[in-house]
Amino acid sequence: MAILPDLFGASAAKAMLAQRKAREEAEKANDKARVRSSRSFVKSSEAYRGIAEVAEDMQLPTHVLRFWESKFPTLKPLKLQGGRRMYRPEDIALLKLVRDLLHNQGYTIRGVQQYLQKTRKAELKEAVQRHLTPRQVMDELTGIRNLLADSASAE
């Protein structure tokens, strides 16, 4: 019985398998990204969201949201029978306010606690409402557009 010559070689076969595996993994990642991006378009702005969805939108780990719940008593998402957290739009806006105070304005956790305690309900509601409006998003997008225009003109 004659042995057929190895036309491609063993290393070429391994390379082809590796390419196929990489292609399949890339397709899976694209499918997951497509599902994630389509999910955000399905829900209305008034819909309740789970902790994973909120964490993904805010680019924070879920354990940070749980930790903030323990530190800030004003932050109380609804909990379903199984213990699942469901965040209302007001809760999400409050989380954004807390994130802004901690990450952008340099508050400590204790400082945010004092801010939330000292701020009257009407003022707190107004601060939360500011985070519900797209004004900050529009300002950020305008800044990004200007930055891109400046860098494009510099080239």
N, C-alpha and C positions, 0 to 999 in steps of 0.2 A: 504494500500500500504506500503510495507516494504522499509525501507531506506537501501540502500546498504552500507556495512561497508566501511569506508575510508581506503583503503589498504595502500596508500602511505602517507597520511597526507597532510595537506594544505602546510606545510613548504617544504615538498619534492617536491610538484608540482611547487611551486614558484622557488625552486632551479633549477629544470629542465628547466623551462622557462628562467631563468637567464643564464643558461649554453648555451641554444640554441641561445639566443640573442647575447651573447659574441662570440660564434662560427661564427654567421652570420657577426658580425662587423669585426672579424678578417679576414674572407674571403674577405669582401669588401676592407679592407686595403691592403691585399695581391694583389687583382686585381688592385688597384690603383698603387701600387708599381711596379707591373709587366708592366703596361702600361707606367709608367714613365721610367723604365729602358729600355724597348724596344724602346721608342722614341729616346733615345740617340744613338742607333745603326742604326737607319734608316737614319738620316741626315748625309751628308758628312761634312768634316771639313770646306768646303768652303760655306756651306749653311748659309743663314741669319737666325737669331733666334729672337724670341719674347722676351719681357722683362721678362716674368715669367720664361721662360726656362733659360735665362741667370742668373737671380737671384737665381734660384734653383741650377744651376751648381756652382755658386760662393758662395753659402750659405749666401746670403744677402737678406734682404727684398727689394721688388721692389721700395719702396719709397726712399731707399738709392740711388739706381741707378738714379732715377729722380732728387734727390737732387744734386748728383754729376754732372749731366748734366747742372744744373743751375750754378754750381760753376766753372766748367772747360769748357771753350768755345771750346777747341780742341775736346771734346767728343760730337759728333753730330751723333746720329744714324739716319737712314732714317725714315721718318714718312710717313705712308700711308695715303690715303684719310680720313679714319675714325680716324686718330690720333694715330694709332698703331705704336709703335716703333719697328723697325727691325734692329738688330745689325749685322754688318758685322764682319768677323773674326778680322779685324784690330781694330774695336771698342771694341771687347771683350778683345783683348790683351791690349789695352789702359786701360780698366777698371781693368784688373789684375795688371797692373803697378801701377795704382792709389791705389788699395787696398794694394799692397805690400808696397808702400811708406807710406800710412797712418797706416796700422795695424802692419807691421813687422819692418819698419825702423824708426818709431816714428815721421814722419813728421806731421805737422798740415795741415789743409786745405789751409791756406795761404802759407805755405811752399811748398806744392805740386803745387799751382798756380804759385809761383815764379819759381819752378823747370821747369814746363812746358813752362813758358814764356822765361826763359833764355836758355833752351836747344834748340839748333838749330834743324831745321827739320830733318837733316840727323841723328843727334845723337838721337833724339826722335824716329825716325823710327827704328834705331838700338835697342833702349831700348824696343820698342814695339815688335820687331822681337824676342828678347830674351824670351819674355813671350809667344810667339807663339811656340817656340821649346819645345820638351819634355825633354830637359836636366834637368831642375829643378825637373820635376816629377821623372825622373830616379834617381836623387840624393836623393830626399825624400824617394823613395821606397827602395833604397839601405840602407839608414839610418834606416828605419823601419825594414828591413830584419835583419840588424846587431843587432838592439835592441832586436828583437825577439829571435835571435840566442843566444845573451848574457843571456837573461832571461831564455831560455830553458836550457842552460848549467848550470845556477845557481841552477836550481831545481834538 
